[in-house]
Amino acid sequence: MSENNDEIDQEELNTVLEEDAENQSEGRTESMEKYIEELKSKLEQEQKKLASYEIKIQYLLADFENLKKRTELDIQNKVNGITDNIILKFLSIYDDFVRAREALSKQKANTEGLDGILKNMNSFLSELGVKPIDALGEIFDPRLHEAISVKESSDLDDNTITAELRKGYILKDRVIRPSLVEISKKCDKGVE
């Protein structure tokens, strides 16, 4: 009977062990499924963070590019301003030389030295890209000309430039000094 009991006990023990193993296996499966769900949830959160960071990086790169362009433009404007001021001062000296040559020519004095200096100055201005504005006989353009007097004329159309009192100049498509001009205005041949 003891052997029968041992066999029954062994059978019960095996059954208990099998049930325990199944329970443990089911428990492990459940805990593994929970663990996998947690990992999936964390992965999803991290993917959302990553997408958020990518968007932030794109905005930062766009801001950086805008700042870079704005800085380059500011630097170019500063350089243009300094260059324009230097050329304007040079043009004042150039105008003095032109007036001196005209005065000496009227006195029938020798102007060869001044002519050579003016030729060098013209060459220098040309190298820098400075071009004179043609005004005489043209139609007044407020971007290029500054009208300081009006002359009545029945022969000319309104706003035709009749005299250039100071030469204007353009530097690389920028007006650095407008021409000072006199413009025409049609005179009415009034009623007698």
C-alpha angles and dihedrals in degrees: 000000000000090000090052090050090048090051092047091046090048091049091048090047091051091047091048090047092049091048090046091050090049091049091048090047091049090047091049091048091051093046090046090051090050090048091050091049090050090050091049090050092049090047090052091050091049091048089053090050090049092051089049091050091048090054091048091050091050090052091047091050091049090048090049092050091048091049091048092051092045091049092049090049092048091050092048091049090049092049090047091050093051092045092048092051092050092048091047090055090047090050090054089056090044090053089052090054091049091050091047091052091048091049092049091046090055088053089048091240125152109272099175093113092050091045090056092048092048090048090054091046091050090050091050092050091047092052090054091051095250111151129184118242113240107226114151111102093004126118113262113265114186090209091060106023139049114206113215100167141021126218122197114230133164092197098060134060119249115280096018110147108243100175138015110217096178128013117244126214140208124207116196095331093316121110104231094175125012120221115257105227147172115228134201129242123193110249118221113239088224127218112275 
